[in-house]
């Protein structure tokens, strides 16, 4: 059994330094990997990123992250990414990584993603250049996620996980105002997950949403925004990993 800990929307700043580290230090007892689903900072400043870095540096489990919209607000996402990577995190944007824990190979494909809405009520690549670019940005993110998941399919992973900030399905937005659904996620991400292949999809962003959802292709989706899960992280169990009887 592979144990996946995940949380998003921790929105850290200097005054919140040290609030998560005690819980993160317990991760080896309950999880094989920690996924961070974006909005790790409040305003995307390097100073805030350094706070997050100190929370995760030297953890005894691998850390894989994507950035969120808050992490882009100060328009220095490259600096934020570099600070988190220096602390040991794998920060993904249209990329994949395989981490090994407990003898299991855990593949994670990640992107921030973007909005646009869901089937039947979604934006299209039509009209003004700004509207076209809005949708194309999401499509590029989804295409990169699809490619990263397909890449993991050839890397002998025990499980494949899609990690995003924006939501791939409307199920996990239940509780949010319907009017803002197009700004919370896109069906294009779900299409990428279903066609690329994944065992689990994890996202954040929707603070007033719902934890559990599913793509039309049957992939479990979990909204791990901290206001939704109400704790430092949530742990999900996936079948896989080495047979414990081997070598006995």
N, C-alpha and C positions, 0 to 999 in steps of 0.2 A: 504494500500500500504506500502510495506517495502522498505526502502531506504538504499542502500548499497554503502558506499564510499570505494574506493580502490585505491591503488597506490603501485608500486614496484620500485626497482632500484633507490632508493633515495641516495644511496652511501654517507652516511654522514661521516664527519670527524670533528675534532675540529673547523676548520675554517668555517664550515657551521652551527655551533650551532645557533639556533634561527630562521633559515630561513623558517621552515615549521610551527612552533608553531602558528604564527598569523592566518594562514589558518586553522589549526587544531582546533583552538578555536572557529571557526564558525560552526563546524560540527553539533552541536545540532539543528541548524537552517535548515539543509538540509539532515541529514543522521541519521540512527539509529545505525550503527555499522561502524567501520573502519577496513578494511582488508589491511594488509601489505604483499605484494607478493615477499618477499625476496630481497637479495642484499641491505640490509638496511645500511651496512657499506661499506667502500672501501676495507679494507684488513682483516676484521674479528677480529680486536683487541678489548680487553675489553674497552680500552679508547674510541674507536669509538662507541662501543655499548652503553657506558654511554651517549654519545651525543644523540643517538636515544632515549634512555630512558628519557632524559630530555624533548625531543620534545613531548612525549606521556604521561608522568606521569600526573595523575590527570585529564585526559580528561573526558568530560561529557558523552562520548559514549564508549561502550566496544571496545577494540582493540584486534584483532586476527591476528597472524602473522605466517609465515613460514620463515625459513632462505633460503639464496641463496648460490651460489657457492662462491661469494666474502666473505660471512660471515663464510666460512670454510677455507679461505686461510691461516690464522694464526694458523690453527689446534687447535682452542680452542672454538669450537661451543658450548660446554656445558657451558662455562663461558659466552659467548654472550647470550645464552638462559636464564641463571640465571639472568643476569642483566636486560633483557627485562621483565622477569616475575616479578622481584622485582618492576618494574615500573608499573605493573598492566596488562601487555599484556598476552594473552593466546598464547603461542608459541607451535605450533603443529608439530609433526613429526610422521605420521602414526596414528594420534589420531583425536578425534572429541571433540567438545565442543558445548554446547547450551547456547547462551546468550539471555537474555530477554531485549527487548527495546520497549517502547510504547505498552506494552501488547502482543507483538509478540515474538514467540520463533524462534530464528534464529539459525539453525544448520550449523556448519562449520566443514568440514573434511579437514585436511591439510597434505601435505608432500612437501619436496623440489622437489622430483622427480629427474630425470636424463635424459641423452640422449639415443641415439640408432637409431633414425630415424623413418620413417613412412612407412605405408604399401606399399610394392613393392620395397622400397629402404631402408632397415633397417638392422641393425646388428643382427646376430644370435648367439646362444650359441654353437659355434663350433670352434674348433681349439685350439689356445693357451689358457692356463689358464687365462691370463689377459683379453683376449677377452670374454671368458665365464663369468668372474666375472663382467665385464663392463655391460653386458646384465642382468645378475642376480641381480645386484644392482638395476637397473631400475625396474625389475620385482618385487623385494621385495618392493620397494616404491609403485608401482602400486597396489600390493596385499594389502598393508596396507591401502592405500587410499580407495580401494574397501570395505575393512572391516569396516573402519570408517564411510563410507557413509551408509552401510547397518545398522550399529549400530544406526545411526541417524534416520533411517526409523522406528525404534521402540520407538522413544523418543518424539513423539507427536510434531514434529517441523512444523511450518508454512511454512518454506522454508529450503532447503538443498543446501549448496554451497560448491563446491570443490575449495580449495585454494592451488595452487602450484607455484613454481618458474619456472620450466621448462615447456615448452608448450605441451599441449596434442594433438594439431592439427597443420597441416602445414598452414592453412588459415591465422593465425595471424603472420606467419613468412614472409609473402609477403613483399619484400623490402630488406630482408637479402640475402646475397649470397647463392645460392643453395648448394655450397660446404660445408657450415657449418650447414645445417639443422640437420644432425645427432647429432650435439653437442648442439642443442637448445631445443630438446624435444623428445618425444617418443609416438607412437601410443598406447603403453600399458597404458598410463595414460588415454587416451580417452576411451579405453575399460573399465577401472575401473570406470570411470565416468558414462558411459552408463549403465553398468550392476549393479552398486551400487545405482544409482539413484541420480540425482541432478537437481536443477532448474537453476543453473548458475555455470560456471567454470571461475575462475580468475587466471591469471598467469602474470609473468613478463619476464625478461631475454632477450627478443628480442628487443633491443633498436631501431633498424631500421625496425621493423616489422609493423604490421597493427593491429588496435584495435579490429575489429570484426571478429569472426569466429563461427563455429558450428561443433559439433561432428556428426558422421554419425547417431547417435541416436536422433539428434535434440536438444541437449543441447547447449545453447548459451555459447560461449567462448569469453572472453574479455582479451586482452593483455593490462595491466595497467602499463607497464614500463613507468616511468615518461617522458623519451624522446619521447614516443609515444603519451601520452595523453597531454603533454605540460602544465601541471598545477599541483598543490599540490595534487589533487586527482580527480577522476571521480566518479560520482554518478549514480548508476543503480537502477531502480525501478522494484520491483517484486510484483506481486499480492499476497495478503495474509495478515495475521494479524487479529486482532479482528474486528468485524463488528462495525463501528462507530455509528450505530443506536442503539446498545445495551446500555441499561442504560440511554437512552435519555429521 
